[in-house]
């Protein structure tokens, strides 16, 4: 399970590296990314996260089965103690000892069950916290990438022949800057 987590983290670190090393477009602060490569890495990370979540669910299911088995074992011990006690009714001391032993075993089983449940919950909590960190990093990386992809208006051409301040190549007259920036991103 830890290997899958490290693999997912490696994919996300590769994605961060691609965004950080992306070249800027000529005469602009806008970066150029290989869309297919970035999408492939994001899809790979998403495919790996559900596997990690499945493994966490499996751990929870296994914990539930163990708790149920421990409870059944405790009930079996109690039942065995009752049967034994009924056979030895004339021997009060033996009956008392059997009940005491059965109760002790049940108490120990309950304590063990409680301890294991808490350990399983701690383990799951740690895994979920790690997933949360990975998801937060992914979200920050995506937000930073999107921020870098925003169009920064080019300064006016000193010769007057180029685009004016706030104009975007391919934009139609009368468009506001947000519409023009969206239009320009579609051309890229």
BELLIN-V307879 format. One record per pair of residues at least 12 apart in sequence whose ideal C-beta (glycine too) atoms are under 10 Angstrom apart, sorted by the first residue. I is the first residue (numbers start at 1). J is the second residue. D is the distance in whole Angstrom. If there is no record, write none. Layout:
i & j & d
I & J & D
I & J & D
//
This chain:
i & j & d
1 & 51 & 9
1 & 52 & 7
1 & 54 & 10
1 & 55 & 5
1 & 56 & 8
1 & 58 & 9
1 & 59 & 8
1 & 127 & 8
2 & 52 & 10
2 & 127 & 10
2 & 130 & 9
4 & 48 & 6
4 & 49 & 9
4 & 51 & 6
4 & 52 & 5
4 & 54 & 10
4 & 55 & 7
5 & 48 & 8
5 & 49 & 9
5 & 51 & 10
5 & 52 & 6
5 & 55 & 9
5 & 127 & 8
5 & 130 & 6
5 & 131 & 8
5 & 134 & 8
7 & 44 & 9
7 & 45 & 9
7 & 48 & 6
7 & 51 & 9
7 & 52 & 10
8 & 44 & 8
8 & 45 & 6
8 & 46 & 9
8 & 47 & 9
8 & 48 & 4
8 & 49 & 6
8 & 51 & 9
8 & 52 & 7
8 & 130 & 10
8 & 131 & 9
8 & 134 & 6
8 & 138 & 9
9 & 45 & 9
9 & 48 & 9
9 & 130 & 9
9 & 133 & 9
9 & 134 & 6
9 & 137 & 8
9 & 138 & 10
10 & 41 & 10
10 & 44 & 10
10 & 45 & 9
10 & 48 & 10
11 & 40 & 9
11 & 41 & 5
11 & 42 & 8
11 & 43 & 10
11 & 44 & 5
11 & 45 & 5
11 & 46 & 10
11 & 47 & 9
11 & 48 & 7
11 & 134 & 10
11 & 138 & 10
12 & 41 & 8
12 & 42 & 9
12 & 44 & 10
12 & 45 & 6
12 & 48 & 10
12 & 134 & 7
12 & 135 & 10
12 & 137 & 6
12 & 138 & 6
12 & 141 & 7
13 & 41 & 10
13 & 137 & 9
13 & 141 & 9
14 & 37 & 9
14 & 38 & 10
14 & 41 & 6
14 & 44 & 9
14 & 45 & 9
15 & 33 & 10
15 & 37 & 9
15 & 38 & 6
15 & 39 & 10
15 & 40 & 10
15 & 41 & 4
15 & 42 & 7
15 & 44 & 9
15 & 45 & 7
15 & 137 & 10
15 & 138 & 8
15 & 141 & 6
15 & 142 & 9
15 & 145 & 8
16 & 41 & 10
16 & 137 & 8
16 & 138 & 9
16 & 140 & 9
16 & 141 & 5
16 & 144 & 8
16 & 145 & 9
17 & 41 & 10
18 & 33 & 7
18 & 34 & 7
18 & 37 & 6
18 & 38 & 6
18 & 41 & 7
18 & 141 & 10
18 & 145 & 9
19 & 31 & 7
19 & 33 & 7
19 & 38 & 8
19 & 141 & 7
19 & 142 & 9
19 & 144 & 7
19 & 145 & 5
19 & 146 & 10
19 & 148 & 7
19 & 149 & 9
20 & 141 & 10
20 & 144 & 9
20 & 145 & 10
20 & 148 & 10
21 & 33 & 10
22 & 34 & 8
22 & 38 & 9
22 & 145 & 9
22 & 148 & 8
22 & 149 & 9
24 & 148 & 9
25 & 151 & 10
25 & 188 & 8
27 & 154 & 7
27 & 155 & 10
28 & 151 & 8
28 & 152 & 7
28 & 153 & 10
28 & 154 & 7
29 & 148 & 8
29 & 150 & 9
29 & 151 & 9
29 & 152 & 5
29 & 154 & 10
30 & 148 & 7
30 & 149 & 7
30 & 150 & 8
30 & 151 & 6
30 & 152 & 7
30 & 154 & 10
30 & 184 & 9
30 & 185 & 9
30 & 188 & 8
31 & 145 & 8
31 & 148 & 5
31 & 149 & 7
32 & 149 & 9
32 & 188 & 8
33 & 145 & 7
33 & 148 & 9
33 & 149 & 8
33 & 188 & 10
35 & 188 & 9
38 & 142 & 10
38 & 145 & 8
42 & 138 & 8
42 & 141 & 9
42 & 142 & 8
45 & 134 & 8
45 & 135 & 10
45 & 138 & 7
46 & 138 & 9
48 & 134 & 10
49 & 131 & 7
49 & 134 & 7
49 & 135 & 8
49 & 138 & 9
52 & 127 & 7
52 & 128 & 10
52 & 130 & 9
52 & 131 & 7
52 & 134 & 9
53 & 127 & 9
53 & 128 & 9
53 & 131 & 7
55 & 127 & 8
56 & 123 & 9
56 & 124 & 6
56 & 127 & 5
56 & 128 & 7
56 & 131 & 8
57 & 124 & 9
59 & 120 & 7
59 & 123 & 7
59 & 124 & 6
59 & 127 & 8
60 & 120 & 7
60 & 121 & 9
60 & 123 & 10
60 & 124 & 6
62 & 120 & 8
63 & 113 & 10
63 & 116 & 7
63 & 117 & 7
63 & 119 & 9
63 & 120 & 4
63 & 121 & 8
63 & 123 & 9
63 & 124 & 8
64 & 117 & 9
64 & 120 & 9
66 & 112 & 10
66 & 113 & 8
66 & 116 & 6
66 & 117 & 9
66 & 120 & 8
67 & 112 & 10
67 & 113 & 5
67 & 114 & 9
67 & 116 & 7
67 & 117 & 6
67 & 120 & 9
68 & 113 & 9
69 & 113 & 9
70 & 109 & 5
70 & 110 & 8
70 & 112 & 7
70 & 113 & 5
70 & 114 & 10
70 & 116 & 8
70 & 117 & 10
71 & 106 & 10
71 & 109 & 8
71 & 110 & 8
71 & 113 & 7
72 & 109 & 10
73 & 105 & 9
73 & 106 & 9
73 & 109 & 6
73 & 113 & 10
74 & 102 & 9
74 & 105 & 7
74 & 106 & 5
74 & 107 & 9
74 & 108 & 9
74 & 109 & 4
74 & 110 & 7
74 & 112 & 10
74 & 113 & 8
75 & 106 & 8
75 & 109 & 9
77 & 101 & 9
77 & 102 & 6
77 & 103 & 10
77 & 104 & 10
77 & 105 & 5
77 & 106 & 6
77 & 108 & 10
77 & 109 & 7
78 & 99 & 9
78 & 102 & 5
78 & 103 & 8
78 & 105 & 8
78 & 106 & 6
78 & 109 & 10
79 & 102 & 9
80 & 98 & 9
80 & 102 & 8
80 & 105 & 10
81 & 95 & 9
81 & 97 & 10
81 & 98 & 5
81 & 99 & 6
81 & 100 & 9
81 & 101 & 7
81 & 102 & 3
81 & 103 & 8
81 & 105 & 8
81 & 106 & 9
82 & 95 & 10
82 & 98 & 8
82 & 99 & 8
82 & 102 & 8
83 & 98 & 9
84 & 97 & 10
84 & 98 & 5
84 & 99 & 9
84 & 101 & 10
84 & 102 & 9
85 & 97 & 9
85 & 98 & 5
85 & 99 & 6
85 & 102 & 8
86 & 98 & 10
149 & 185 & 7
149 & 188 & 9
150 & 181 & 7
150 & 185 & 9
151 & 168 & 6
151 & 169 & 10
151 & 177 & 8
151 & 178 & 10
151 & 180 & 8
151 & 181 & 4
151 & 182 & 9
151 & 183 & 10
151 & 184 & 5
151 & 185 & 7
151 & 188 & 9
152 & 181 & 9
153 & 165 & 6
153 & 166 & 5
153 & 167 & 8
153 & 168 & 7
153 & 177 & 7
153 & 180 & 9
153 & 181 & 8
154 & 166 & 9
154 & 167 & 8
154 & 168 & 8
154 & 169 & 9
163 & 180 & 10
165 & 177 & 10
166 & 180 & 8
166 & 181 & 10
167 & 180 & 7
167 & 184 & 10
168 & 180 & 4
168 & 181 & 6
168 & 182 & 9
168 & 183 & 7
168 & 184 & 4
168 & 185 & 9
168 & 187 & 9
169 & 183 & 9
169 & 184 & 6
169 & 187 & 7
170 & 183 & 6
170 & 184 & 6
170 & 186 & 9
170 & 187 & 5
171 & 183 & 5
171 & 184 & 7
171 & 187 & 10
//
